[in-house]
């Protein structure tokens, strides 16, 4: 999360932390072996993209692109 998260609701800050955590878990799991390396890094990139979108655009009225598929 960024230092200036005051524009986000508590629920959005929770979601942002969840997205970042999931991305980190995917990257950590990718170090275990090459079997699913590409898929895990792709998953990490998707979680990072969701977090980046939430940080960049703040509150919106609907779901973010791809959010439903990942959650």
C-alpha positions as CSV (number, residue, x, y, z in Angstrom):
1,X,0.0,0.0,0.0
2,X,1.1,3.5,-0.5
3,X,1.7,6.1,2.2
4,X,-1.4,8.0,1.2
5,X,-4.3,5.6,1.4
6,X,-6.7,8.1,3.0
7,X,-8.8,8.2,-0.2
8,X,-9.8,4.5,0.2
9,X,-12.4,3.1,2.5
10,X,-11.4,0.6,5.1
11,X,-12.9,-2.2,3.0
12,X,-10.8,-1.0,0.0
13,X,-7.6,-0.9,2.1
14,X,-8.4,-4.4,3.2
15,X,-8.9,-5.5,-0.4
16,X,-5.7,-3.8,-1.4
17,X,-3.7,-5.6,1.3
18,X,-5.3,-8.9,0.2
19,X,-4.4,-8.4,-3.4
20,X,-0.8,-7.6,-2.5
21,X,-0.6,-10.6,-0.2
22,X,-1.9,-12.9,-2.9
23,X,0.6,-11.6,-5.4
24,X,3.4,-12.2,-3.0
25,X,2.2,-15.7,-2.2
26,X,2.2,-16.5,-5.9
27,X,5.7,-15.2,-6.3
28,X,6.9,-17.1,-3.2
29,X,5.2,-20.4,-4.5
30,X,7.0,-19.9,-7.8
31,X,10.3,-20.4,-6.1
32,X,9.4,-24.0,-5.1
33,X,9.9,-25.4,-8.6
34,X,9.5,-24.8,-12.3
35,X,6.4,-26.9,-12.8
36,X,3.9,-24.0,-12.7
37,X,6.3,-21.1,-12.8
38,X,4.7,-19.2,-15.7
39,X,1.1,-19.7,-14.3
40,X,2.1,-18.5,-10.8
41,X,3.9,-15.4,-12.2
42,X,0.9,-14.7,-14.3
43,X,-1.4,-14.9,-11.3
44,X,0.9,-12.6,-9.3
45,X,0.8,-10.1,-12.2
46,X,-3.0,-10.2,-12.1
47,X,-3.2,-9.6,-8.4
48,X,-0.7,-6.8,-8.7
49,X,-2.8,-5.3,-11.5
50,X,-5.9,-5.3,-9.4
51,X,-4.1,-3.6,-6.5
52,X,-2.5,-1.1,-8.9
53,X,-6.0,-0.3,-10.3
54,X,-7.5,0.2,-6.9
55,X,-4.6,2.5,-5.8
56,X,-4.8,4.5,-9.0
57,X,-8.5,4.9,-9.3
58,X,-9.7,4.7,-5.7
59,X,-13.3,4.0,-5.0
60,X,-15.7,3.0,-7.8
61,X,-19.2,1.8,-7.9
62,X,-18.6,-1.6,-9.4
63,X,-16.2,-4.4,-9.5
64,X,-12.8,-3.9,-11.0
65,X,-11.9,-5.7,-14.2
66,X,-11.2,-9.3,-13.5
67,X,-12.0,-9.0,-9.8
68,X,-14.9,-11.4,-9.9
69,X,-12.7,-14.1,-11.5
70,X,-10.0,-13.8,-8.9
71,X,-12.1,-13.6,-5.8
